[in-house]
Structure formats: structure tokens, C-alpha cells
């Protein structure tokens, strides 16, 4: 049995459920078709109000800083302000105050690797080789015969180097050319970023989601990456030198020191899924680097018991003692999991079973806005697209705009998100698939999420318990137990069983195995409420949560 947490009172972020808000798409308050902070504030009760709320513990706001929005906020032009599209610092303070009043924590998105090319730092840096900010970014001369400093590829296509006629050198950008990379070897850069961190923590935020951290460390001698033959685009080279160097970890250790002055602040890292050592490489010794690191393996996984089992068995044990896993199925960069897992099967049934997994596996779950009502990927036309990365690879890759469409609140025009034309179109099914309709239906996906969230909150086994995979389960099923000692000293044991197959699955545990009470079946028509281990029958794509006696 793997000990997930031994403490009766783990830090808040271990037992919390996070909800990611994409500010462009959550709620528009001034009817310009774009979401904003006042809009978000008006919906906080939905997330954690006294009545009929979903019941999450923390929100993560994707970037809200001033930005020319080439990468929809991940190109920051001022780290200590709010983009006027979203509101003002006063609106932010009001949002924070209201969230805290409701018991909701708020974490900011912090973009560390790069700024916008409109940031004052970059303007100064490019202005002259003698600028005090010159060394804040990664500048290099070309090689002979007009060649770029290295062969590095940008994550969003093309070379990572762009010639700047004003600066008369190339600058490095690991993503878009409008996102120049900061030089993290420069202590002044780190000090400036730590000031940003203090600025927001002093304002009262509860932590940060840290963007693209494995890119912070690169080899500034600019050696060429080796080629990988037969592959195209970003994967056609081994990214040996342009990312994943130890400086990334060292910088995160420094950041941990900075936030240790603030009780309770959480650091959540986002590293590329293929960073060497996986997410575990950013937990340090377990207590000296990041508190949480996203594990994207489930986001890459098909709907398949073997694959989920593998993700769980690799990820959880790889995290050092003191660290804590994360569970992530969807975010603003990937197609929504209802469509990914649902491909070729019953998407609704799989989304229901996925909700059970998300909220009962060991670790801190992250929900992506709208997944609780089963929002699907928008079926967008080229002329609807806004994200340059999505446009660039359209229609060969699904892109990111389809997963960023406005929140579906109710059956009104534009689904209650705005009264004017939304920045991305809403899908035609928003008149049936929305919060108002689903909250009124006890059999809906929304009601299932809410019930699971409530059970998770009440159950020490689910929110902080030890975890044990049940190895001798049928090939298409995933079964695991969670167990914790409660405040009164009794032991609570929960069992989760999910059938990933489109056929029913029948099996039996040896006699003497524990019986139990079925607290949840993801199939709203399932009748039996007792768990008999010698006679188990799970329906197609059905999951069950059982309290073992
Ligand atoms: C990861 C973010 O999630 C993504 O949206 C962004 O484009 C890149 N980092 C670059 O900042």
C-alpha cells in the first residue's frame, strides 16, 4: 500500500479540488463578448456558495495580466496589472475578497519563461547592446552565411530564433515570436520575477500555477539539437539543449524559498509532458521545490484500463515523500476529455466514469470549466479561430480554440455568457447542455460531479487517504482502494471500480473479501446498492464508488 498522506491535517492544497477558469470564456459582465473579472465574481457562488453550488475549493485563473493576446495572455506585457479587457486591480481585489469570503482560494497563472515582446523589459533590452536589460533576454549573433545561432525549433512552429533589426541580433523564443524568452541565468531576471510573486502574494493570492517551467533551463552556448529522422514539426529534433536543463529546477528551489515566507501559498508547476524524469523531477526532495506538478499522462491516455493503470502505477510512486500527485484530464491546451475519451464510444457514459476517477484517484484534482456539464469541443470553422497556434496547424491538429468556447450557463441566447456576440461561438447544444438545465436534473453529469465533490469533501479516505491498486482485476477494469483513519480513530475504506469496456464485466473476488455499500454508480439507471465481492457486475463504461464495511 502506498502511503499517500499520513497527516490528519494535510495542507489545504492536498485535499482541495481546483477549478480552472479561462477568463476569456467564463462570464462577460460588460457585454463586449469577452469574459472578465466582474463576470467571474458574479459566478463565484456557483463554485462555492451556500446553496446549490458545485463545491470546489480553489480557482486557478489563466492569465489576466495586460497582454497583446497573441497567446491569449501567456504573452504578458505587465506582470503587476490587469488587462483592461478583464477589468482593473480594484476588480481583482474585489474578486479575491469575495472568493475568500466564500472560502475559495485563488491562484494566479505566472508565465516565467517568456514575456510579451511588448513588455517594457524587452523594449529596453532590444534598444541597445548597452542596455542594462540587454542580458535579460536570450540574444545571439547568427552563424556565418546568415545562419541562425542554432537549429532549435519553437514549440508553436518554425525556428526559435527571430532576427531583430533594431537589436541587430537574433532573440530566442521557445513559443511564438511575440514571446521572447527571458534569460533565467541572469539573477536580475529572477529577482524581478520574485518581486512579481511577492506583489501578488502580498495582495492575498493563494499561490501560482507556473507556466512552462522546464523551458527555464537551456544551454546558452546554443548547441544544435540532434535530429530525429522521420518525424515532423517540433518533434523532428531531440530537445536536448533548448530546455530541461538543471537551471529550471534550481530556479524553482529559489522560488520555494521566496514563497516560504508566506504561509499556505502553493506552487503548481506545468512542465512539458515529455520532460525527462516526468513531473516528479520538479518535486525536488519533496519539500524544497514545487508542492504540486501537473501530471499530463491522463491527458495523453486513451480510454483504456491498462493505460490508466499504467499512469497511476508510474506517477504516484515516482513522487518523493512530501510531494503530492495531481490529477488532470482537461485544460485550455487540449481537446476536452469528454471527446478524447468518448471517441468511438458512449462519450457521456465515459465522461461520467472519468468524473469518478478524477475525484477519487490519489492526488489533487483539477477541473476545467464546463467539464461538469459535459461541454464538448466546439466545432469551429477556420474563420472562427482566434489562437495563432490553432490556425497554424488547422485542420491537421485539433488546436486549442475548440476547448476554449464560452461557458454554457443557461438556455438563453449566448448561453447566459454574454448578450453580445461571444469571442468564440457557442455550440448549438448549449440550449440543452448547460448549468441551469443540469442542476435541475438529479441524473445529470453536473449532479454527479456535485455529489462526488461532496462525498470527497466528507471522506478522509478520498481526499487524503492511502491508495492501493487492486492488481488482480479483470483486464478492462480498474479497481483501487483508498483508506484513512478518521478524526474519531475509525478506519474508512473506499473502493473504486471502473469498467472501461463497452460490454458488461462480471467477476468475483475470493470469498472473505469485504462487502460494502455502493455510494455512487456513474450509470444513473443502476439499481443495486450493495457490493457483493463474490458477484460483481459492472455495466459498460460504468464506475462505482463503494464504502467497504
Ligand atoms: C503553456 C500554456 O498552458 C499555453 O497555453 C501557452 O501557450 C504556453 N505554455 C506558452 O506560454
Boltz pocket constraint, residues with backbone or C-beta under 6 A from the ligand:
constraints:
  - pocket:
      binder: B
      contacts: [[A, 71], [A, 74], [A, 111], [A, 175], [A, 211], [A, 212], [A, 270], [A, 332], [A, 333]]
      max_distance: 6.0
